[in-house]
Amino acid sequence: MSSTDQEKVTVAVVGAGAAGALTGVQLCDMAARRRIPLELVMTDPAPGAGRGTAYATADPRLRLNVPAGNMSCYPDDPDHFVRWLRAHGMADARRTDFLERHRFGSYVDDTLSRAATAAQDIVTVRRLHVRVTGCRCATEGAGHERVLLELADGGTLNADRVVLATGPFRRTPAWAPPELRASDRFITDPWAPGALDACRADDGRDIVLVGTGLTAVDTALLLEHPHRTVHAVSHHGRLPRAHAVTALPAVTCATELHGLPLASLRTEIRRHVSRTVRTHGDWRPALDGLRPVTAGLWASLSAEDRAEFLDRDRSWWNIHRHRMPPDTAEAVGRMVRTQRMRTHAGRIEAVERLADGSLTVRIDGRDGPVTLTAGWVVDCTGPEPRLEEAADPLWRSLVGAGLAVPDPLGMGVRTADGRLRAADGRTAGPLWTLGAPRRGELWETTAIPEIRQQAVTIAHSLLTHPAADAPARTAPVRRGRRPLDSSGSPLSTHFAAAAAYRMGVDLVLKVQGGAEDAFRQAVALDPGFALAHAAQALLGHEGAADVDVPRALADARRCARERADEHERSFVDVVGRRVLSTPDEGDAALLRHLDRYPNDELALAMAVPTIAFSGLRDLDGEMALGVVERTAGAQRGKWFHTSLLAFMRQETGHYDEAGELAGAALAAEPGSGHAMHALAHVNYECGHHETGQAQLDRWLAGQGRDSTHRAHFSWHAALHQLAVEDINGVRRRWAEQMSPRKVRGIRALVDSASLLWRARLAGSWRGPLPIGDVLETVPVEVREQPANAFIALHVAVALTAVHDAAGLRRLRAHALGADRAQREVIAALCEAFEHLLEERWEDASRRLENVLPRLRWVGGSAAQREIVEEALLYALVSAGRCDTARARLEARLDRRPSPHDQRRLTALAS
């Protein structure tokens, strides 16, 4: 059954706040991946999505109570929110920031809009700005259940399935004395639009807040005034604790806690907190370490233990677990210190209205009665803790109809992974819920990390739950033969997406432009195509393509779980480890994959460090050659494998064989960038400078005109020009092919910047060196924290060329904390280059001589690493060690003719 043949399923999401919006995001994404026709109807009177009560405010004083790094819409892409912030005007946003709440509301709304747009060919999204007041289930023909939602405007909505994303239960102020409930000076919902306007205008009177939790804290900030005291009353009278200014990693409890009765659990948690304080000096990491296991611990408690916890431990838990952001805590602390905020432990016993409209509030306090005079009383007690006393007519309707049953403690409803269950445990209807209504069974369920995972689970359940009148709506089953990739492996997609993917792979293998667009087209044709997402992530990670790499990788992994064979899952795993893991883990996964699938050309391209990818990062440089040789049988002489073999043969000094192989590959595929790259190295190392330059220029003007690495081929041509001392030719090539208006980013760093410095060292560039313009095109994070030793080498070269000694010291500090190649090569190189800038020629030359034997560890080609030897020759001559410099030039001329080297040697001999 194709997606167009399937009957569209209608899912209604009641509530478009954070929980509803996150559910909508997952439904759109999953329906698009699985090609399931879906009508998504979101009902909420609010004008926008994603905000609800918590995130609707635009007041900048109200901040998220959780750092930005924990607020992503996607559980498998934790930095999604931070990247969104950086793309929307907050370039310096960090994972540890506690940001204004309205930013998160805008983020959720935008993420839902993008998900709906991306899925618009398969998902129809409607918004109804109306409240749902009732719900009934009915059985239609063939036993198919449908849901009828009753709307506040008198209309109805029919749906196949319904998600109740209503947020916390709305509270009725039953706790308040009758006189207070009847008063127009009593604000029952501080978050209702305009609810606090009269309080703000009445700035000469004190305010009484009922509650001392986070709602009271926010309300106190909103009502702060220099001539007013804000009184906060609760039975314990304690404000929430603050988040640490500098967060520490969560600490896992060393004791197994599951299955312990409450008394033992309480004791072990206190010990865990004490151990953490002794070790880390802070209690917060201990509680943060409990977060992943809190739901399991709660589930393991008996009903009696849960009730005891609520009676004895809830206040302590809430105060320490639900903390204030540091900025908020500082503002509240100032209010408390200046007596503009006071807390009281007790409860409001009575209220009287005075002649001027003020209220006398009598508090039955723990330390005796307290009487306050206030202009207003604000209910900040938060949501209703018991379902049966909730004010929401929808939940009353559900309970009355038996479609929702309170959990044993009455805190929420009974569910099975979010689907409502009746008292006997059976399905109550095609109804699901998430967030606060599941508090009784999960306890911690109202924060974004919990809600987003529940949204994933519910979306999966909704889109795989079979209707009685139709087959199960899972990913379309593909009958008959599957399309193949260029290596002959089957692809889990349809033929149109497979064709776009094959085109992308072909362009990558040729080192031609357009692969990014081809993979993007494959994803658009089939959002559930795992390999296309993985290829996008790979290009973004290795080739600086305009791809949201974490998002693409998360999509690839999700699609691989839902629809992929072993080969595809293995490839996705390789890309994931290459992006997220250590080099050793990434290399091991790639080698395992190629041992199982030696015909996988894209994986083979990843393994060989030629020009498109960084390759296997082994220190001895023999691993890649071994891979090429082991895969020869499976590749059976294909032009791409021959191109790689040509490159590896020239790396080992077998130039004649490498030239023949490169020629054979170009004869079979004239557009092979890898073969031309190998030939460029052969010509350079053999001293065929005129021939090499001519071949490169012809290829660049023809088959290579669309190469993604034109700058690197131009760099090779410029090396020939430097060798024959064609100074004007080097300058023309720089201006026409390698200047910042032609090349930017990492490619400019590796090719353009290194060429400029080589030209200066060779005496072929007079006047100002425009290398600073090149560096401006390179992202700051690349310059300050290069991901690998090869990039770090070129950063060091560029910093030296612009005489940035401080930058070299920062790079050295970074290298000392990075992998072995950076620690043992780049750190020493930075020190040598700093001596070079200080004209301490002897020290510089000695250190450069020590670096050279290990220089191969940084990767890249011998021609690229030669720049360090050029720096050494410069230092040797400057230090007066001309004999040593002459010996090095003689050795180089023995293996490679070069008019420039010959002239230098002659000058040294005179």
C-alpha positions in Angstrom: 0.0 0.0 0.0 1.5 3.3 -1.0 1.2 6.4 1.2 -1.3 8.0 -1.3 -3.5 4.9 -1.1 -3.9 5.0 2.7 -6.8 6.7 4.4 -5.7 9.8 6.2 -5.8 9.4 10.0 -7.0 12.3 12.1 -5.2 13.0 15.3 -6.5 15.8 17.6 -4.1 17.3 20.1 -5.9 19.1 22.9 -3.6 21.9 24.0 -1.0 23.7 22.0 1.4 24.6 24.8 4.8 23.0 25.1 3.4 19.5 25.6 1.0 19.8 22.7 3.5 21.4 20.4 6.2 18.8 21.1 3.7 16.1 20.3 2.9 17.9 17.1 6.6 18.1 16.2 7.0 14.4 16.7 3.8 13.5 14.8 4.8 15.6 11.8 8.4 14.2 11.7 7.3 10.6 12.2 4.4 10.7 9.7 6.8 12.2 7.1 9.4 9.6 7.7 6.9 6.7 7.5 4.9 8.3 4.7 1.7 8.0 6.8 -1.1 10.4 5.6 -2.1 12.4 8.7 -4.5 15.2 9.6 -3.3 16.9 12.7 -5.7 19.2 14.5 -4.4 21.3 17.4 -7.0 22.9 19.6 -6.2 25.7 22.0 -7.6 29.2 22.5 -4.1 30.7 22.6 -3.0 32.6 19.5 0.3 30.8 19.1 1.7 27.4 19.8 4.4 26.2 22.2 3.9 28.8 24.9 1.0 27.7 27.2 1.1 29.2 30.7 4.8 28.9 31.3 6.3 30.4 28.1 3.7 33.0 27.1 5.2 35.9 29.0 7.3 38.4 27.2 8.8 39.9 30.4 12.6 39.5 30.3 12.8 39.1 34.0 11.2 35.7 33.8 13.7 33.1 32.9 13.8 29.4 32.3 14.3 27.3 35.4 16.4 24.9 33.4 19.6 25.6 31.4 19.2 25.9 27.6 21.2 22.6 27.0 18.3 20.7 28.6 15.5 22.4 26.6 15.7 20.9 23.1 12.5 19.7 21.5 14.3 16.5 20.5 15.6 14.0 23.0 18.2 12.7 20.5 19.5 16.2 19.6 20.2 18.0 22.9 21.8 21.1 21.4 18.9 21.9 19.0 17.6 24.8 21.1 21.1 26.3 21.5 21.7 26.1 17.8 18.4 27.8 17.2 19.3 30.6 19.5 22.6 31.1 17.7 20.8 31.3 14.4 18.3 33.8 15.8 20.4 36.6 17.1 22.2 35.0 20.1 25.5 34.0 18.6 27.1 33.6 22.1 24.3 31.4 23.5 25.6 28.5 25.7 24.2 25.3 27.0 24.5 26.6 30.6 22.5 29.8 30.0 19.2 30.4 31.8 17.4 32.3 29.1 14.2 34.4 28.9 11.2 32.2 28.7 9.7 33.9 25.7 12.7 32.7 23.7 11.8 29.1 24.4 8.2 29.7 23.5 9.2 31.2 20.1 11.6 28.3 19.6 8.9 25.7 20.1 6.5 27.5 17.9 9.1 27.8 15.1 10.1 24.2 15.4 6.5 23.1 15.1 6.1 25.3 12.0 9.2 23.9 10.4 8.2 20.3 11.1 4.7 21.0 9.6 6.2 22.6 6.5 8.7 19.8 6.0 5.9 17.3 6.2 3.2 19.2 4.3 3.0 16.8 1.4 1.8 14.0 3.8 0.5 15.9 6.9 -2.2 18.5 7.0 -2.1 20.7 10.1 -5.1 22.7 11.3 -5.3 25.1 14.3 -8.6 25.6 16.1 -8.5 28.5 18.5 -11.1 27.1 20.9 -11.2 25.3 24.2 -12.3 21.6 24.3 -14.9 21.1 27.1 -16.0 17.5 26.7 -15.1 14.2 25.1 -17.1 11.1 24.1 -16.1 7.9 22.4 -18.2 6.0 19.9 -17.8 2.8 18.0 -18.5 2.9 14.2 -18.7 0.2 11.7 -16.4 -2.8 11.9 -15.7 -1.9 15.5 -13.7 1.3 14.7 -13.5 3.6 17.7 -13.7 7.4 17.1 -13.6 10.3 19.5 -16.1 13.2 19.5 -14.7 16.4 21.1 -17.1 19.0 22.3 -15.9 22.6 21.8 -16.6 25.7 23.9 -18.2 27.5 20.9 -20.8 24.7 20.6 -19.1 22.9 17.7 -17.7 19.4 17.7 -14.6 17.7 16.3 -14.3 14.1 15.2 -10.9 12.4 15.4 -9.5 8.9 15.2 -7.1 9.5 18.1 -6.7 12.2 20.7 -3.8 13.4 22.7 -4.7 15.3 25.9 -1.8 17.8 26.2 -3.7 20.1 28.6 -0.9 20.8 31.0 -1.4 20.8 34.8 -4.9 20.6 36.1 -6.5 24.0 36.7 -7.1 24.7 40.4 -10.2 26.0 42.2 -9.3 28.1 45.2 -11.1 25.9 47.6 -8.5 26.5 50.2 -9.3 30.2 50.5 -11.7 31.6 53.2 -15.1 32.6 51.8 -14.4 36.3 52.3 -11.3 36.0 50.2 -13.0 34.1 47.4 -15.7 36.7 47.2 -13.2 39.6 47.1 -12.3 41.5 43.9 -8.8 41.9 45.4 -8.2 38.2 45.1 -6.3 37.1 41.9 -6.8 33.4 41.4 -4.6 33.0 38.3 -1.5 35.3 38.1 -0.9 34.1 34.5 -4.2 35.1 33.1 -3.8 37.9 30.6 -3.8 41.2 32.4 -4.3 39.6 35.8 -1.6 41.6 37.5 -2.2 44.9 35.8 -4.2 46.4 38.7 -1.5 45.2 41.2 1.2 46.9 39.2 -0.7 50.1 39.0 -1.5 50.0 42.8 2.2 50.4 43.7 1.7 51.8 47.2 0.3 48.7 48.8 1.8 45.4 50.0 0.9 42.1 48.3 0.3 38.7 49.8 1.3 35.7 47.7 -0.1 32.4 48.7 2.7 29.9 48.0 6.4 30.1 48.0 7.3 28.0 45.0 8.5 29.1 41.6 5.2 30.7 40.7 5.4 32.9 43.7 9.0 33.8 42.9 8.1 34.9 39.4 5.1 36.8 40.6 7.2 38.6 43.2 9.6 39.7 40.5 6.8 41.0 38.4 5.3 43.0 41.3 8.5 44.3 42.8 8.4 48.0 43.8 10.6 50.0 46.1 7.7 51.1 48.3 6.1 47.7 48.6 6.6 44.5 50.6 5.7 41.2 48.9 4.6 38.6 51.5 4.8 35.0 50.5 2.9 32.4 52.6 3.1 28.6 52.6 2.9 25.9 55.2 6.7 25.6 55.3 7.6 29.2 54.3 10.7 28.3 52.3 11.7 29.5 48.9 13.2 27.3 46.2 17.0 26.9 46.2 19.1 28.3 43.4 20.9 26.7 40.6 24.7 26.9 40.9 26.3 29.7 38.9 28.8 27.2 37.5 27.1 23.8 37.2 28.9 20.6 38.1 28.3 17.2 36.3 25.5 15.1 37.8 26.7 12.4 40.2 25.1 9.0 40.1 24.3 7.3 43.4 26.8 4.5 44.1 24.1 2.5 45.9 21.4 0.5 44.1 18.2 2.3 45.0 15.5 0.4 43.1 13.2 -1.7 45.2 14.1 -0.1 48.5 11.2 0.9 50.8 10.8 4.6 51.4 12.6 4.6 54.8 15.7 2.9 53.3 15.5 5.0 50.2 15.4 8.2 52.2 18.5 7.1 54.1 20.5 6.2 51.1 19.6 9.4 49.3 20.8 11.4 52.2 24.0 9.5 52.3 24.4 10.1 48.5 23.9 13.8 49.0 26.4 13.8 51.9 29.0 11.9 49.9 28.6 14.4 47.0 29.0 17.4 49.2 32.2 16.0 50.7 33.5 15.1 47.2 32.3 18.1 45.1 31.4 20.7 47.7 27.8 21.0 46.4 24.6 19.0 46.9 23.1 19.8 43.5 25.0 17.2 41.5 23.6 14.5 43.8 20.0 15.5 43.0 20.7 15.9 39.3 22.1 12.4 39.3 18.8 11.1 40.6 16.8 12.6 37.7 17.2 9.7 35.2 16.0 7.1 37.8 13.3 9.2 39.6 10.4 7.7 37.7 11.7 4.2 38.3 12.1 4.8 42.0 8.6 6.3 42.3 7.1 3.3 40.4 8.9 0.9 42.8 7.3 2.4 45.9 4.1 1.1 47.3 1.0 3.2 47.4 1.5 3.7 51.2 5.1 4.8 50.7 4.1 7.3 48.0 1.5 8.8 50.2 4.1 9.1 53.0 6.5 10.7 50.7 3.9 13.3 49.7 3.2 14.0 53.3 6.8 14.1 54.7 9.2 14.7 51.8 7.5 16.5 49.0 8.4 20.0 50.2 12.0 19.1 50.7 12.1 17.5 47.2 10.4 20.4 45.5 12.6 23.1 47.1 15.8 21.4 46.1 14.8 19.8 42.9 12.9 22.7 41.2 15.4 25.5 41.6 15.6 29.1 40.7 18.0 30.4 37.9 21.0 32.2 39.3 19.9 35.6 38.1 16.4 35.1 39.6 17.9 33.9 42.9 20.1 37.0 43.0 17.1 39.4 42.4 14.9 37.6 45.0 17.8 37.6 47.4 18.0 41.4 47.1 14.3 41.7 47.8 14.6 39.6 50.9 17.7 41.4 52.2 16.0 44.8 51.8 12.7 43.6 53.4 10.8 44.0 50.1 10.0 40.3 50.3 9.2 38.3 53.4 8.1 34.7 53.8 5.8 33.3 56.4 5.2 29.6 57.4 1.5 29.0 58.0 -1.8 29.3 56.3 -4.3 32.1 55.7 -7.0 31.8 58.4 -9.3 34.8 57.7 -9.6 37.9 55.5 -11.4 41.2 56.2 -12.0 44.1 53.8 -11.1 47.5 55.0 -12.8 50.8 54.1 -10.1 51.8 51.6 -10.5 48.5 49.8 -7.4 46.9 51.4 -7.5 43.5 52.9 -6.5 42.4 56.4 -5.0 38.9 56.1 -4.7 36.9 59.3 -2.2 34.0 59.1 -2.1 31.0 61.4 1.6 30.9 61.6 3.9 28.2 63.0 5.5 30.7 65.3 2.2 32.4 66.2 -0.5 34.4 64.5 0.5 37.1 62.0 -1.7 39.9 60.7 -0.9 41.7 57.4 -2.5 44.5 55.5 -2.4 44.2 51.8 -3.9 45.6 48.6 -4.1 42.3 46.9 -3.9 38.6 47.5 -2.5 36.4 44.7 -3.0 32.7 44.5 0.4 31.2 43.6 -0.2 27.7 44.9 0.2 26.3 41.4 -1.8 23.6 39.7 -4.4 21.4 41.4 -2.7 18.4 42.9 -5.8 16.2 42.7 -7.7 15.2 39.5 -11.1 15.0 41.1 -10.9 18.6 42.3 -9.7 20.0 39.0 -11.7 22.9 37.5 -11.1 21.8 33.9 -14.5 20.7 32.4 -12.8 18.4 29.9 -11.2 16.3 32.6 -14.4 16.3 34.6 -16.1 15.0 31.5 -13.6 12.2 31.0 -13.8 11.1 34.6 -17.6 11.2 34.5 -17.7 9.1 31.3 -15.2 6.5 32.7 -12.7 7.4 30.0 -10.2 8.6 32.6 -9.6 7.0 36.0 -7.6 8.6 38.8 -4.5 6.9 39.9 -4.5 5.5 43.4 -3.4 8.8 44.9 -5.7 10.9 42.8 -2.8 13.0 41.4 -3.4 12.1 37.8 -4.8 9.4 35.5 -4.0 5.8 34.9 -2.2 5.2 31.6 0.0 2.6 29.9 2.8 4.5 28.3 0.5 7.5 28.0 -2.6 5.7 26.8 -5.6 6.2 29.1 -6.7 3.0 30.9 -9.9 2.2 32.8 -10.0 0.9 36.3 -9.8 -2.7 35.0 -6.7 -1.9 33.1 -8.3 -2.1 29.7 -8.2 0.7 27.0 -10.5 3.5 27.8 -10.6 4.7 24.2 -8.1 6.0 21.6 -7.0 8.6 24.1 -3.4 9.5 25.1 -2.0 12.0 27.5 1.4 13.3 28.6 3.0 15.7 31.1 1.2 16.7 34.3 -1.7 14.2 34.1 0.8 11.4 34.4 2.2 12.8 37.7 0.7 10.1 39.8 2.5 7.3 37.9 5.8 9.1 37.1 6.1 11.9 39.8 8.6 13.9 37.7 6.7 14.6 34.5 6.3 18.3 33.9 9.8 19.3 32.7 10.8 19.5 29.0 13.2 16.5 29.1 10.4 14.2 30.4 7.7 15.7 28.2 9.7 15.5 24.9 10.4 11.8 25.5 6.8 11.1 26.2 5.9 12.9 23.0 8.2 10.5 21.1 6.6 7.5 22.7 3.0 8.7 22.0 3.7 9.6 18.4 5.1 6.1 17.9 2.0 4.5 19.5 -0.4 6.7 17.6 1.2 6.0 14.2 1.5 2.3 14.7 -1.8 1.7 16.5 -4.0 -0.3 14.1 -7.5 0.8 13.3 -10.1 -1.9 12.9 -11.1 -0.8 9.4 -7.6 -0.4 7.9 -4.2 -2.1 8.0 -1.7 -1.0 10.5 -0.3 2.3 9.4 3.4 1.7 9.6 6.0 2.5 7.1 4.9 1.4 3.6 5.9 -2.1 2.8 7.9 -2.3 -0.4 7.2 -5.3 -2.5 9.4 -6.6 -5.3 12.9 -5.5 -5.9 14.5 -2.7 -4.0 16.6 0.0 -5.7 20.4 -0.4 -5.4 23.2 2.1 -4.6 26.2 2.5 -6.8 28.0 -0.3 -5.0 25.1 -2.7 -5.7 23.6 -2.8 -2.1 19.8 -2.6 -1.7 18.4 0.7 -0.5 15.4 1.0 1.9 13.7 3.7 -0.1 11.8 4.2 -3.4 13.4 4.5 -6.8 13.2 8.3 -7.1 14.9 8.9 -3.7 17.5 6.2 -4.6 18.3 8.0 -7.8 19.0 11.3 -6.1 21.1 9.5 -3.5 23.2 7.7 -6.1 23.8 11.0 -7.9 25.0 12.5 -4.6 27.4 9.6 -4.0 28.7 9.8 -7.5 29.4 13.5 -7.1 31.2 12.8 -3.8 33.4 10.1 -5.4 34.3 12.5 -8.2 34.9 15.4 -5.8 32.4 17.4 -7.8 29.9 20.0 -6.5 26.2 19.3 -6.1 26.3 16.3 -3.7 24.7 18.3 -0.9 21.8 19.3 -3.1 21.3 15.7 -4.3 21.2 14.3 -0.8 18.8 17.1 0.3 16.6 16.1 -2.6 16.7 12.4 -1.6 15.6 13.4 1.9 12.8 15.6 0.5 11.6 12.7 -1.6 11.7 10.2 1.3 12.2 11.8 4.8 12.5 8.2 6.2 15.6 7.4 4.1 18.4 6.8 6.7 21.4 6.8 4.3 20.4 10.2 2.8 20.3 11.8 6.2 23.6 10.1 7.2 25.3 11.4 4.0 24.1 14.9 4.8 25.6 14.7 8.3 28.9 13.4 6.8 29.2 16.2 4.3 28.4 18.8 7.0 30.9 17.3 9.4 33.8 16.6 7.0 33.2 19.1 4.2 31.7 22.1 6.0 28.5 21.8 3.9 25.5 23.9 5.0 24.0 21.1 7.0 22.7 21.0 10.6 24.9 18.0 11.4 23.4 17.0 14.8 19.9 17.2 13.3 20.8 15.2 10.2 22.5 12.6 12.3 19.6 12.3 14.8 17.2 11.9 11.8 19.5 9.2 10.3 19.6 7.2 13.5 15.9 7.5 14.0 15.2 6.4 10.4 17.7 3.5 10.7 15.8 2.2 13.8 12.5 2.4 12.0 13.4 1.2 8.5 16.8 0.0 7.4 18.7 -3.2 6.8 22.0 -4.2 8.5 24.2 -2.5 5.9 22.4 0.8 6.3 22.3 0.6 10.1 26.0 -0.1 10.1 26.8 2.9 7.8 24.7 5.2 10.0 26.5 3.9 13.1 29.9 4.7 11.3 28.8 8.3 10.6 27.5 8.7 14.1 30.7 7.5 15.7 32.8 9.6 13.3 30.8 12.8 14.3 30.4 12.1 18.1 33.0 9.6 19.3 36.8 9.6 19.6 38.9 9.0 16.5 39.8 5.5 17.7 36.1 4.6 18.1 35.2 6.1 14.7 38.0 4.3 13.0 37.2 1.0 14.6 33.6 1.2 13.5 34.6 2.2 9.9 37.0 -0.7 9.7 34.4 -3.2 10.9 31.9 -1.8 8.4 34.4 -2.2 5.5 35.3 -5.7 6.6 31.6 -6.7 6.2 30.8 -4.5 3.2 34.1 -4.0 1.2 32.1 -2.8 -1.9 30.7 0.3 0.0 32.4 3.1 -2.0 31.2 5.9 0.2 32.6 4.2 3.3 35.8 3.6 1.4 36.0 7.3 0.6 35.7 8.1 4.3 38.6 5.7 5.1 41.3 7.1 2.7 42.7 10.6 3.6 42.9 12.0 0.0 40.9 15.2 -0.5 37.2 14.7 0.3 37.4 13.3 3.8 40.0 13.2 6.6 40.3 9.4 6.4 41.4 7.0 9.1 43.4 8.8 11.7 46.2 6.3 12.4 49.6 7.6 13.5 51.6 5.3 11.3 49.7 6.0 8.1 49.4 2.4 7.0 45.8 1.6 8.0 44.3 3.4 5.0 46.7 1.6 2.6 45.7 -1.7 4.1 42.0 -0.9 3.6 42.5 -0.1 -0.1 44.4 -3.3 -0.7 41.9 -5.5 1.2 39.0 -4.1 -0.7 40.6 -4.6 -4.1 38.8 -7.9 -4.7 35.4 -6.6 -4.0 35.9 -3.4 -6.0 37.1 -5.3 -9.1 39.2 -2.5 -10.6 36.5 0.2 -10.5 37.7 3.7 -11.4 37.1 5.0 -7.9 39.1 2.3 -6.2 41.9 2.7 -8.8 42.0 6.4 -8.0 42.4 5.7 -4.3 45.1 3.1 -5.0 47.0 5.7 -7.1 46.9 8.1 -4.3 48.2 5.6 -1.7 50.9 4.4 -4.1 52.3 7.9 -4.4 52.2 8.3 -0.7 54.6 5.4 -0.4 56.9 6.7 -3.1 55.8 4.4 -5.9 55.4 7.3 -8.3 55.6 5.4 -11.6 52.9 2.9 -10.5 50.8 5.8 -9.1 51.0 7.7 -12.3 49.8 4.7 -14.3 46.9 4.0 -12.0 45.8 7.6 -12.0 46.0 7.7 -15.8 43.8 4.5 -16.0 41.3 5.9 -13.6 41.0 9.2 -15.6 40.6 7.3 -18.8 37.7 5.4 -17.3 36.2 8.5 -15.6 37.7 11.9 -16.7 35.9 13.6 -13.9 37.7 11.7 -11.1 39.0 14.3 -8.7 40.8 11.7 -6.7 42.8 10.4 -9.7 43.7 14.0 -10.8 44.8 14.7 -7.2 47.0 11.6 -7.2 48.5 12.7 -10.5 49.1 16.2 -9.1 51.2 14.7 -6.3 53.1 12.5 -8.7 54.1 15.4 -10.9 55.1 17.5 -8.0 57.2 14.8 -6.3 58.9 13.9 -9.6 59.6 17.5 -10.5 57.4 17.6 -13.6 56.4 21.2 -12.9 55.5 22.5 -16.3 53.6 19.3 -17.2 51.9 19.1 -13.9 50.7 22.7 -14.0 49.4 22.4 -17.5 47.5 19.2 -16.7 45.9 20.8 -13.7 44.9 23.9 -15.5 43.3 21.9 -18.4 41.4 19.8 -15.9 40.2 22.8 -13.9 39.0 24.4 -17.1 37.2 21.2 -18.2 36.1 18.2 -16.1 37.2 19.9 -12.8 35.4 23.2 -13.3 32.7 22.1 -10.8 35.0 20.5 -8.3 34.2 21.2 -4.6 38.0 21.5 -4.0 39.0 23.8 -6.9 41.1 25.8 -4.4 43.2 22.7 -3.5 43.9 21.9 -7.2 44.8 25.5 -7.7 47.1 25.2 -4.7 48.8 22.3 -6.4 49.2 24.3 -9.6 50.7 27.2 -7.5 53.3 24.8 -6.0 54.5 24.1 -9.5 54.7 27.9 -10.1 56.6 28.4 -6.9 59.0 25.7 -7.9 59.8 27.4 -11.2 59.8 30.8 -9.6 56.9 32.1 -11.6 56.1 34.9 -9.1 53.6 36.8 -11.3 51.8 33.5 -12.0 51.4 32.8 -8.3 50.0 36.3 -7.7 47.5 36.0 -10.6 46.4 32.5 -9.4 45.9 33.9 -5.9 43.8 36.8 -7.1 41.7 34.7 -9.6 41.3 31.4 -7.7 42.3 31.5 -4.1 41.5 34.9 -2.6 38.8 35.3 0.1 36.2 36.3 -2.5 36.8 32.9 -4.1 37.5 30.6 -1.2 36.3 30.7 2.4 36.4 28.8 5.6 38.6 25.7 6.2 39.5 25.3 2.6 40.8 28.9 2.6 42.8 28.1 5.7 44.3 24.9 4.4 45.0 26.1 0.8 45.0 29.9 0.6 46.7 30.7 3.9 49.4 28.1 3.5 50.2 29.2 0.0 50.7 32.8 1.1 53.1 31.8 3.8 55.1 29.5 1.5 55.3 32.3 -1.0 56.6 34.6 1.7 59.2 32.0 2.9 60.3 31.5 -0.7 60.7 35.2 -1.3 58.0 35.2 -4.0 55.6 37.5 -2.2 56.7 41.1 -1.6 54.6 43.6 0.4 51.7 43.0 2.8 50.6 39.4 3.2 46.7 39.3 3.0 46.5 36.3 5.2 44.5 38.2 7.8 41.7 38.5 5.3 41.8 34.7 4.9 41.5 34.1 8.6 38.4 36.3 8.9 36.6 33.8 6.7 37.4 31.0 9.1 35.0 30.4 12.0 36.3 31.4 15.4 35.8 27.9 16.9 38.0 26.4 14.1 40.8 28.9 14.9 40.6 28.5 18.6 39.7 24.8 19.0 40.6 22.9 15.8 39.0 19.5 15.7 42.1 17.6 14.5 45.8 18.0 14.1 45.7 18.6 10.4 43.5 21.7 10.8 45.6 22.7 13.8 48.8 22.6 11.7 47.3 25.1 9.3 45.9 27.3 12.1 49.5 27.4 13.5 50.9 28.4 10.1 48.3 31.2 9.6 48.8 32.5 13.1 52.6 32.6 12.6 52.1 34.4 9.3 50.1 37.2 11.0 52.6 37.4 13.9 49.9 36.3 16.5 52.1 35.0 19.3 49.2 35.1 21.7 47.1 33.0 19.3 49.9 30.4 19.1 49.9 30.2 22.9 46.1 29.6 23.0 46.4 27.0 20.3 49.2 25.3 22.2 47.0 25.2 25.4 44.2 23.6 23.3 46.5 21.1 21.7 47.9 19.9 25.1 44.3 18.9 26.1 43.5 17.2 22.7 44.5 13.9 21.0 48.0 12.5 20.8 48.9 14.1 17.5 47.9 17.5 18.8 49.7 17.0 22.1 52.9 15.7 20.7 53.2 17.6 17.4 51.0 20.7 17.4 51.9 21.9 20.9 55.7 21.6 20.0 55.1 23.2 16.7 53.4 26.2 18.3 56.3 26.7 20.6 58.8 26.5 17.6 56.7 29.0 15.6 56.6 31.4 18.6 60.5 31.2 18.7 60.4 32.0 15.0 58.4 35.1 15.6 60.8 36.2 18.4 63.7 35.6 16.0 65.2 33.1 18.3 66.4 31.2 15.2 68.5 28.5 17.0 65.7 27.5 19.4 63.2 27.6 16.5 65.3 25.4 14.3 66.0 22.8 17.0 62.4 22.4 17.9 61.3 22.2 14.2 63.9 19.4 13.7 62.4 17.5 16.6 58.9 17.9 15.2 59.6 16.7 11.7 59.9 12.9 12.5 56.4 12.9 14.0 54.8 15.3 11.5 53.2 12.5 9.6 50.8 12.0 12.5 48.9 15.2 11.6 47.6 13.6 8.4 47.4 15.2 5.0 50.0 14.7 2.3 53.7 15.1 2.2 53.3 18.2 0.0 51.1 19.8 2.7 53.4 18.9 5.5 56.4 20.3 3.6 55.5 23.7 4.8 57.1 22.9 8.2 60.3 21.9 6.4 60.2 25.3 4.6 59.9 27.0 8.0 62.9 24.9 9.2 65.0 25.9 6.2 64.2 29.6 6.9 65.1 29.2 10.5 68.4 27.3 9.7 69.6 30.0 7.3 68.6 32.8 9.7 70.5 30.9 12.5 73.6 30.7 10.4 73.3 26.9 10.1 73.8 26.9 6.4 75.5 23.5 6.2 72.4 21.8 7.7 70.1 23.8 5.4 72.3 22.8 2.4 72.2 19.1 3.3 68.4 19.2 3.5 68.1 20.9 0.1 70.5 18.4 -1.5 68.5 15.5 -0.2 65.3 17.0 -1.5 66.8 17.7 -4.9 68.0 14.1 -5.1 64.4 13.0 -5.2 62.7 16.0 -6.8 64.1 18.6 -9.3 63.2 22.2 -8.5 64.7 25.3 -10.0 63.8 27.2 -6.9 65.6 24.7 -4.6 68.5 24.6 -7.0 68.9 28.4 -6.9 68.7 28.4 -3.0 71.3 25.6 -2.9 73.6 27.6 -5.2 73.1 30.7 -3.0 74.1 28.8 0.1 77.2 27.4 -1.5 78.5 30.8 -2.6 
